[in-house]
């Protein structure tokens, strides 16, 4: 489990990425927010897959992803990175062991 030195919330967001040929791909990513500011400071580089130790848990995870995905429009990965750079005052670091290589800037 990743531990941060400050209070954190997270949700699933649909991120869109521009491909070399100009097309877009979409994926569900975890986005992490500083509780004090409400601003994002990290997100998973790779899209998330539903996970659980039972069929029921996988369905719950999928439902959680769908519920969060419906709350906000897809966001361009570059737009999210700009927002993180503008709002973060946290030390630069790489997280590990609990998320897919979170991007922090």
C-alpha positions in Angstrom: 0.0 0.0 0.0 1.3 3.5 -0.9 1.4 5.9 2.0 1.5 9.7 1.5 2.7 12.2 4.1 -0.6 14.1 3.8 -4.4 13.3 3.6 -5.4 11.9 0.2 -8.6 11.1 -1.6 -8.9 9.4 -5.0 -11.3 8.5 -7.7 -11.4 6.9 -11.1 -11.3 9.2 -14.1 -11.4 8.6 -17.8 -8.2 10.0 -19.3 -7.8 10.4 -23.0 -4.5 10.2 -24.8 -3.6 11.5 -28.3 -1.9 8.8 -30.3 0.9 9.4 -32.9 -1.6 9.0 -35.7 -3.9 11.7 -34.2 -6.5 9.4 -32.9 -7.5 9.2 -29.2 -7.5 6.3 -26.7 -9.4 6.3 -23.5 -8.7 4.5 -20.2 -9.8 4.5 -16.6 -7.1 5.8 -14.2 -6.9 6.5 -10.5 -6.5 10.2 -9.8 -5.2 11.3 -6.4 -6.2 14.6 -4.7 -4.7 16.5 -1.8 -7.5 16.7 0.8 -6.4 20.2 1.9 -6.6 21.8 -1.6 -8.9 19.4 -3.5 -6.3 19.6 -6.3 -5.0 16.5 -8.1 -1.3 15.7 -7.5 -0.9 12.2 -9.1 -2.5 9.7 -11.4 -1.7 6.2 -12.6 0.2 6.1 -15.8 -1.4 2.9 -17.0 -5.2 2.3 -17.1 -6.6 0.3 -14.2 -8.3 -3.1 -14.5 -11.1 -4.3 -12.3 -9.7 -6.4 -9.5 -11.0 -8.5 -6.6 -10.5 -11.7 -4.7 -14.0 -12.9 -5.8 -16.4 -12.5 -8.7 -18.5 -10.2 -6.5 -15.6 -7.9 -5.7 -14.7 -7.6 -9.4 -18.3 -6.6 -10.2 -18.2 -4.1 -7.3 -14.9 -2.6 -8.7 -16.4 -2.4 -12.2 -19.4 -0.6 -10.8 -17.2 1.8 -8.9 -15.3 2.6 -12.1 -18.5 3.1 -14.0 -20.0 5.3 -11.3 -16.9 7.5 -11.2 -16.5 7.6 -15.0 -20.1 9.0 -15.3 -19.4 11.9 -12.8 -17.0 13.8 -14.9 -16.1 14.3 -18.6 -13.0 12.5 -19.9 -9.9 14.6 -19.3 -6.9 15.0 -21.7 -3.8 13.5 -20.0 -1.8 16.7 -20.9 -4.5 18.9 -19.4 -4.3 16.9 -16.1 -0.5 17.2 -16.1 -0.8 20.9 -16.5 -3.3 21.2 -13.7 -1.0 19.1 -11.4 2.0 21.3 -12.3 0.1 24.4 -11.5 -1.4 23.3 -8.2 1.2 21.0 -6.6 3.7 22.1 -4.0 4.5 18.6 -2.9 8.0 17.2 -3.3 8.7 15.5 -6.6 8.6 11.7 -6.1 7.6 8.4 -7.6 5.1 6.3 -5.8 5.2 2.5 -5.9 3.9 -0.8 -4.5 0.2 0.0 -4.7 -0.5 1.8 -7.9 0.7 1.6 -11.4 3.6 4.0 -11.3 1.8 7.2 -10.3 2.9 10.3 -12.0 3.7 13.1 -9.7 5.2 16.4 -10.8 
